[in-house]
Amino acid sequence: MSLYFDLTDLLKHAKKNSTVSGIQRVQIRVLQHLAAQTQQQEILCAYDIGRFRRVRICRAQDLFIDKKYNAQRILVRLGLENPNTAFSSRELYDDLANYKKKSLKRVLRKVKLLILRRLRPDYARAQMNLVPLSKQNDSQITTIQTWPHRKLHKHDHVVLIGTNWNVSTVETLAKQHFLCGGKVSQVMYDLIPYRYPEYSIDSLAKKFSIFLYRSRSFVSQYICISEAVRIDLQKYLAETGSDIPTVTWPLAHEFVGYDRNETSNQSSDSPIVKKISKPFVLCVGTIEVRKNGAMLLAVWQQLQKELGDKTPQLVFAGKYGWKILPFQERLQSDTVLQHKVTVAKQVTDDDLAELYKQCLFSVTPSLVEGWGLPIGEAAWFGKFSIVSSSSSLPEVCGNLVDYIEPNNIDEWSQAIKRAILDDKYRQQREKIIAQSPLRL
């Protein structure tokens, strides 16, 4: 039997982003682990990132050979990017991220860079503040063996591990395999766009609902990343008269590439970490409405009144998402708060690891989550967290962290203030975390 993992979502993300969010991080870690550990089964990746292209296949052990994520290297190995071009699609999107979407300035900037890429490539890179091509190491990367999909055998297993809510060629392949008696698993990270459409944009909520309904026609089992997600999914399946099996697959706490309880030497080369005032409290994740960042800003305003100069810096490590107007308005309207808040939009794995190591503690105030990766990652580095009591979050670290109802500003303020001022309490909690077993 061969295991086929759908890589389409990850590759689309790599073309536009130099860093990964939680779901992409999970995909990479799972495939790295399986490729390194599995002996009897062949771990294959299936992908299709062109509208009219056929599904192509590669071996996971050929593709995921770097300990740390590098979008460019993955794309070059698959022959999807030319390392000698003036700039990659990811670098282009990184540059365009500085302009408002659909704005005239963004359009003109894109046209200008695309013209310069052909006529004056070195000047184009200079305009984008990128190092010259001659200093790039990616030109030495060789492509790996890939081949067009030919046939799935009945005993093969297709795992849809991404978030492709649109119909893809790989999904069509999976459906054909299912109808021929093959096994197809769909990984479910959450049902938030369906259960809580107010936390997502309308187009996503609609696409996700259609996908959820459609998936019943080709899925042999659903793999849920938490018991909370599994219960939520079972309710949906019962409502729609389906009896498809569901299993829970709790995620690991391990931050791959770093030792358990690894500490910082305080001399990081990361420009992001160097700019952050110490001490600081860390909040990891995309800044969007369900992450409850606006509430956290209100907490920091309250702490500033009570603690004054003893109030630590609050660091948000994550890019901006949707429905963040309350967050932006609160931050922009308070100049004093602005001096105590740092938003790090583009953090690499090295940046993030160093932030975990150097923070006082971490906070996760989300209104709803499918899992809660930052809680486990903070614990991996021996750091204490204060966490929302909602949805799946208590499943991540159990009694190793403190829980607060997500919208209780006063309780959040008191809990955070205690963790800031009471070194003995925080250190005791860290000692317990450091000595407790965590999932690899």
C-alpha positions as CSV (number, residue, x, y, z in Angstrom):
1,M,0.0,0.0,0.0
2,S,1.2,3.5,-0.8
3,L,0.0,6.6,1.1
4,Y,-0.7,9.7,-1.1
5,F,-0.8,13.1,0.6
6,D,-2.4,16.0,-1.2
7,L,0.3,18.8,-1.3
8,T,-1.7,21.2,-3.5
9,D,-2.6,23.6,-0.7
10,L,0.9,23.8,0.7
11,L,2.4,24.6,-2.7
12,K,-0.1,27.3,-3.4
13,H,0.8,28.8,0.0
14,A,4.5,28.5,-0.8
15,K,4.1,30.5,-4.0
16,K,2.7,33.5,-2.1
17,N,4.3,33.2,1.4
18,S,7.8,32.9,2.7
19,T,6.6,31.8,6.1
20,V,4.0,29.2,7.2
21,S,0.9,29.5,9.4
22,G,-0.3,26.7,11.7
23,I,-2.0,24.4,9.1
24,Q,1.0,24.5,6.7
25,R,3.3,23.9,9.7
26,V,1.3,20.8,10.6
27,Q,1.4,19.4,7.0
28,I,5.2,19.8,6.8
29,R,5.9,18.2,10.2
30,V,3.6,15.2,9.5
31,L,5.2,14.6,6.1
32,Q,8.8,15.1,7.4
33,H,8.1,12.6,10.3
34,L,6.4,10.0,8.1
35,A,9.1,10.2,5.4
36,A,11.8,9.7,8.0
37,Q,10.1,7.0,10.1
38,T,8.0,4.8,7.7
39,Q,9.8,1.8,6.4
40,Q,7.1,-0.5,4.9
41,Q,4.9,2.1,3.2
42,E,5.8,4.5,0.5
43,I,5.0,8.1,1.4
44,L,4.1,10.0,-1.8
45,C,2.9,13.5,-2.4
46,A,0.3,14.4,-5.0
47,Y,-0.2,17.9,-6.2
48,D,-1.8,20.0,-8.9
49,I,-1.4,23.8,-8.9
50,G,-2.4,24.6,-12.4
51,R,-6.0,24.7,-13.7
52,F,-5.4,22.3,-16.6
53,R,-2.4,20.4,-15.3
54,R,-2.4,16.7,-14.5
55,V,-1.7,15.5,-11.0
56,R,2.0,14.9,-10.4
57,I,3.6,12.7,-7.8
58,C,6.9,12.8,-5.9
59,R,8.4,11.1,-2.9
60,A,8.1,12.9,0.5
61,Q,11.6,11.8,1.5
62,D,13.0,13.5,-1.6
63,L,11.1,16.8,-1.1
64,F,11.2,17.3,2.7
65,I,15.0,17.1,3.3
66,D,15.4,20.4,5.1
67,K,14.9,20.6,8.8
68,K,13.5,24.1,8.5
69,Y,10.8,25.3,6.0
70,N,12.0,27.1,2.9
71,A,9.3,27.8,0.4
72,Q,11.7,28.6,-2.5
73,R,13.6,25.4,-2.1
74,I,10.5,23.3,-2.1
75,L,9.3,24.9,-5.3
76,V,12.7,24.7,-7.0
77,R,13.0,21.0,-6.2
78,L,9.6,20.4,-7.9
79,G,10.6,22.5,-10.9
80,L,7.8,25.0,-10.1
81,E,10.2,27.9,-9.7
82,N,13.4,28.9,-11.6
83,P,16.1,29.8,-9.1
84,N,17.8,32.0,-11.6
85,T,14.8,34.2,-12.4
86,A,14.9,37.8,-11.2
87,F,12.5,37.1,-8.3
88,S,10.1,34.4,-7.4
89,S,6.3,34.6,-7.2
90,R,6.7,34.5,-3.4
91,E,9.1,37.4,-3.4
92,L,6.7,39.3,-5.6
93,Y,3.7,38.7,-3.3
94,D,5.9,39.7,-0.3
95,D,6.6,43.0,-1.9
96,L,3.0,43.6,-3.0
97,A,1.8,42.9,0.6
98,N,2.9,46.4,1.4
99,Y,0.1,47.8,-0.8
100,K,-3.6,47.6,-0.3
101,K,-5.3,44.8,-2.3
102,K,-6.9,45.8,-5.6
103,S,-5.5,49.3,-5.2
104,L,-4.1,51.2,-8.3
105,K,-0.7,51.5,-6.6
106,R,-0.5,47.7,-6.1
107,V,-1.4,47.1,-9.8
108,L,1.2,49.6,-11.0
109,R,3.8,48.2,-8.7
110,K,3.2,44.7,-10.0
111,V,3.4,45.8,-13.7
112,K,6.6,47.7,-13.0
113,L,8.3,44.8,-11.4
114,L,7.2,42.3,-14.0
115,I,8.6,44.5,-16.7
116,L,11.9,45.0,-14.8
117,R,12.2,41.3,-14.3
118,R,12.6,40.8,-18.0
119,L,14.6,44.0,-18.8
120,R,16.7,44.7,-15.8
121,P,16.6,41.7,-13.3
122,D,19.3,43.0,-10.9
123,Y,17.6,46.4,-10.7
124,A,14.3,44.7,-10.0
125,R,15.8,42.9,-7.1
126,A,17.3,46.1,-5.8
127,Q,14.0,47.8,-6.0
128,M,12.5,45.0,-3.8
129,N,15.4,45.2,-1.3
130,L,16.5,41.7,-2.2
131,V,20.1,40.4,-2.3
132,P,21.6,40.1,-5.8
133,L,21.1,36.8,-7.6
134,S,24.8,35.9,-7.5
135,K,24.5,35.6,-3.7
136,Q,21.6,33.2,-3.7
137,N,22.3,29.6,-2.7
138,D,19.1,28.3,-4.3
139,S,20.6,28.1,-7.7
140,Q,22.6,25.1,-6.5
141,I,19.4,23.1,-5.7
142,T,18.6,20.3,-8.1
143,T,15.1,19.2,-9.0
144,I,13.8,15.9,-7.7
145,Q,12.1,13.1,-9.6
146,T,8.4,13.7,-10.2
147,W,6.0,11.9,-12.5
148,P,2.4,12.2,-13.7
149,H,-0.1,10.2,-11.8
150,R,-1.0,7.0,-13.7
151,K,-3.1,4.7,-11.5
152,L,-4.0,4.1,-7.9
153,H,-4.3,0.6,-6.6
154,K,-7.3,-0.5,-4.5
155,H,-5.3,-0.7,-1.3
156,D,-3.7,2.7,-1.7
157,H,-4.7,5.4,0.8
158,V,-5.3,9.0,-0.2
159,V,-5.0,11.6,2.6
160,L,-6.3,15.1,1.9
161,I,-4.2,16.9,4.5
162,G,-4.7,20.5,3.2
163,T,-7.5,23.1,3.1
164,N,-8.6,23.0,-0.6
165,W,-12.2,24.2,-0.4
166,N,-12.4,24.5,-4.1
167,V,-12.7,21.4,-6.3
168,S,-9.2,20.3,-7.3
169,T,-7.8,17.7,-9.6
170,V,-6.5,15.8,-6.6
171,E,-9.9,15.8,-5.0
172,T,-11.4,14.5,-8.2
173,L,-8.8,11.7,-8.2
174,A,-9.6,10.9,-4.6
175,K,-13.3,10.7,-5.4
176,Q,-12.6,8.3,-8.2
177,H,-10.5,6.2,-5.9
178,F,-13.2,6.1,-3.3
179,L,-15.9,5.0,-5.8
180,C,-13.6,2.2,-6.8
181,G,-13.4,1.0,-3.2
182,G,-10.2,2.8,-2.2
183,K,-9.7,4.6,1.1
184,V,-9.7,8.4,1.3
185,S,-9.1,10.4,4.5
186,Q,-9.9,14.0,5.0
187,V,-8.0,15.9,7.7
188,M,-10.3,18.4,9.5
189,Y,-8.7,21.3,11.3
190,D,-11.9,22.9,12.4
191,L,-15.5,23.7,11.3
192,I,-15.2,27.4,12.2
193,P,-16.4,28.8,8.8
194,Y,-19.5,26.6,9.1
195,R,-20.3,26.9,12.8
196,Y,-19.1,30.5,13.3
197,P,-19.4,32.3,9.9
198,E,-19.1,35.6,11.7
199,Y,-15.4,34.9,12.3
200,S,-14.6,34.5,8.6
201,I,-15.3,36.3,5.3
202,D,-18.6,35.4,3.5
203,S,-16.9,33.8,0.5
204,L,-14.9,31.4,2.8
205,A,-18.0,30.5,4.8
206,K,-19.9,29.7,1.6
207,K,-17.0,27.7,0.1
208,F,-16.4,25.7,3.2
209,S,-20.0,24.8,3.7
210,I,-20.2,23.6,0.1
211,F,-17.0,21.6,0.6
212,L,-18.2,20.1,3.9
213,Y,-21.4,18.9,2.2
214,R,-19.5,17.7,-0.9
215,S,-16.8,15.8,1.1
216,R,-19.4,13.2,2.2
217,S,-19.3,11.8,-1.3
218,F,-15.7,10.8,-1.3
219,V,-14.4,10.5,2.3
220,S,-13.9,7.1,4.0
221,Q,-13.1,8.7,7.3
222,Y,-12.4,12.1,8.8
223,I,-9.3,12.7,10.8
224,C,-9.9,15.5,13.4
225,I,-7.0,17.3,15.1
226,S,-8.9,17.6,18.4
227,E,-11.7,16.0,20.2
228,A,-13.6,19.3,20.1
229,V,-13.4,19.3,16.3
230,R,-14.5,15.6,16.2
231,I,-17.6,16.3,18.3
232,D,-18.4,19.3,16.2
233,L,-18.1,17.3,13.0
234,Q,-20.2,14.4,14.5
235,K,-23.0,16.9,15.1
236,Y,-22.8,18.0,11.5
237,L,-22.8,14.5,10.2
238,A,-25.8,13.6,12.4
239,E,-27.6,16.7,11.1
240,T,-27.1,15.6,7.5
241,G,-27.8,11.9,8.0
242,S,-24.2,10.7,7.5
243,D,-22.4,8.0,9.5
244,I,-18.9,8.4,8.1
245,P,-16.3,7.4,10.8
246,T,-14.4,10.1,12.6
247,V,-11.1,9.7,14.5
248,T,-9.1,12.1,16.7
249,W,-5.5,12.8,15.8
250,P,-4.0,15.1,18.5
251,L,-1.1,17.2,17.3
252,A,2.4,17.1,18.6
253,H,3.9,19.8,20.9
254,E,7.4,19.4,19.4
255,F,8.9,22.4,17.6
256,V,11.0,20.6,15.0
257,G,14.6,21.5,14.8
258,Y,14.9,22.6,18.4
259,D,15.7,20.7,21.6
260,R,13.1,20.4,24.4
261,N,13.5,23.2,26.9
262,E,16.1,24.9,24.8
263,T,17.0,28.3,26.1
264,S,18.2,31.5,24.4
265,N,21.7,32.9,24.6
266,Q,20.2,36.4,24.2
267,S,22.4,37.0,21.1
268,S,20.0,36.2,18.3
269,D,20.8,37.5,14.8
270,S,17.1,37.9,14.1
271,P,16.4,41.5,13.2
272,I,12.8,41.0,14.4
273,V,13.9,39.8,17.9
274,K,16.6,42.5,18.2
275,K,14.0,45.3,17.7
276,I,11.7,44.0,20.5
277,S,11.9,45.7,23.9
278,K,12.5,43.3,26.8
279,P,10.7,41.9,28.7
280,F,7.8,40.9,26.5
281,V,4.7,38.7,26.4
282,L,4.1,36.7,23.2
283,C,0.9,36.0,21.3
284,V,1.3,33.8,18.2
285,G,-1.1,33.5,15.4
286,T,-2.8,35.3,12.5
287,I,-4.3,38.6,13.7
288,E,-8.0,38.1,13.0
289,V,-11.3,38.6,14.8
290,R,-11.5,35.1,16.4
291,K,-8.0,35.3,17.8
292,N,-9.4,38.0,20.1
293,G,-6.5,40.4,19.8
294,A,-8.6,43.5,20.4
295,M,-9.5,42.1,23.8
296,L,-5.8,41.6,24.5
297,L,-5.1,45.2,23.6
298,A,-7.8,46.3,26.1
299,V,-6.1,44.2,28.7
300,W,-2.8,46.0,28.0
301,Q,-4.5,49.4,28.3
302,Q,-5.7,48.3,31.7
303,L,-2.3,47.0,32.7
304,Q,-0.6,50.2,31.7
305,K,-2.9,52.1,34.1
306,E,-2.1,49.7,37.0
307,L,1.6,48.8,36.3
308,G,2.9,51.8,34.4
309,D,6.5,51.3,33.3
310,K,6.4,47.7,34.6
311,T,4.1,46.8,31.8
312,P,6.0,44.5,29.4
313,Q,5.9,44.7,25.7
314,L,3.1,42.7,24.0
315,V,4.3,41.0,20.8
316,F,1.9,39.6,18.2
317,A,3.7,37.2,15.9
318,G,1.5,36.7,12.9
319,K,0.3,38.4,9.7
320,Y,-3.0,40.4,9.5
321,G,-6.1,38.4,8.5
322,W,-9.7,39.4,8.1
323,K,-12.1,41.5,10.2
324,I,-9.4,43.2,12.2
325,L,-10.9,46.8,12.2
326,P,-11.6,46.7,16.0
327,F,-8.0,45.7,16.6
328,Q,-6.5,48.4,14.3
329,E,-8.8,51.1,15.6
330,R,-7.9,50.4,19.3
331,L,-4.2,50.4,18.5
332,Q,-4.2,53.4,16.3
333,S,-6.2,55.5,18.7
334,D,-3.9,55.0,21.6
335,T,-0.3,56.4,21.1
336,V,0.8,55.2,24.5
337,L,-0.4,51.6,23.7
338,Q,1.5,51.7,20.4
339,H,4.8,52.0,22.3
340,K,3.9,48.8,24.2
341,V,2.8,46.7,21.2
342,T,4.8,45.1,18.4
343,V,3.3,43.3,15.4
344,A,5.8,41.0,13.7
345,K,4.1,40.0,10.5
346,Q,6.7,37.9,8.8
347,V,8.4,35.5,11.3
348,T,10.6,32.6,10.2
349,D,10.8,29.4,12.3
350,D,14.1,30.7,13.7
351,D,12.4,34.0,14.6
352,L,9.5,32.2,16.3
353,A,11.7,29.8,18.2
354,E,13.7,32.7,19.6
355,L,10.5,34.6,20.5
356,Y,9.3,31.6,22.5
357,K,12.7,31.3,24.2
358,Q,12.9,35.0,25.2
359,C,9.3,35.8,26.2
360,L,8.2,36.0,29.8
361,F,5.2,33.8,28.9
362,S,2.7,33.4,26.1
363,V,-1.0,34.2,25.8
364,T,-3.7,32.6,23.6
365,P,-7.0,34.4,24.1
366,S,-8.9,32.9,21.1
367,L,-12.7,32.8,20.9
368,V,-12.5,29.4,19.1
369,E,-9.8,27.2,17.8
370,G,-9.5,23.8,16.1
371,W,-6.4,23.0,18.2
372,G,-4.0,25.6,19.6
373,L,-0.5,25.0,18.3
374,P,1.2,28.0,20.0
375,I,0.4,26.6,23.5
376,G,2.2,23.3,22.8
377,E,5.1,25.1,21.1
378,A,5.5,27.4,24.1
379,A,5.5,24.4,26.4
380,W,8.2,22.7,24.2
381,F,10.5,25.6,25.2
382,G,9.4,25.3,28.8
383,K,7.3,28.5,28.7
384,F,4.1,29.0,30.7
385,S,0.9,30.2,28.9
386,I,-2.3,31.9,29.9
387,V,-5.0,30.5,27.6
388,S,-8.7,30.9,26.6
389,S,-10.9,28.2,28.1
390,S,-12.9,27.9,24.8
391,S,-13.3,25.0,22.3
392,S,-10.2,22.7,21.9
393,L,-7.7,24.8,23.8
394,P,-7.8,22.8,27.1
395,E,-6.9,19.7,25.1
396,V,-3.4,21.0,24.2
397,C,-1.6,21.2,27.6
398,G,-4.2,20.2,30.2
399,N,-3.4,21.5,33.6
400,L,0.0,22.8,32.6
401,V,-1.4,26.3,31.8
402,D,-3.9,28.7,33.2
403,Y,-7.3,29.2,31.6
404,I,-9.5,32.3,31.4
405,E,-13.0,32.8,29.8
406,P,-12.1,34.5,26.5
407,N,-14.0,37.7,27.0
408,N,-13.5,38.4,30.7
409,I,-11.1,41.4,30.5
410,D,-10.8,41.7,34.3
411,E,-9.8,38.1,34.8
412,W,-7.3,38.3,31.9
413,S,-5.8,41.4,33.4
414,Q,-5.4,39.8,36.8
415,A,-4.0,36.6,35.5
416,I,-1.4,38.4,33.3
417,K,-0.5,40.8,36.0
418,R,0.2,37.9,38.4
419,A,2.4,36.2,35.8
420,I,4.3,39.5,35.3
421,L,4.8,40.4,38.9
422,D,5.0,37.0,40.7
423,D,8.3,35.5,39.4
424,K,8.1,32.6,41.9
425,Y,4.6,31.5,40.6
426,R,5.7,31.8,36.9
427,Q,8.9,29.8,37.6
428,Q,7.1,27.1,39.4
429,R,4.7,26.7,36.5
430,E,7.7,26.6,34.1
431,K,9.4,23.9,36.2
432,I,6.3,21.7,36.0
433,I,6.1,22.2,32.3
434,A,9.8,21.4,31.7
435,Q,9.5,18.1,33.6
436,S,6.2,17.0,32.0
437,P,6.0,14.6,29.1
438,L,5.0,16.2,25.8
439,R,4.0,14.6,22.5
440,L,6.6,14.3,19.8
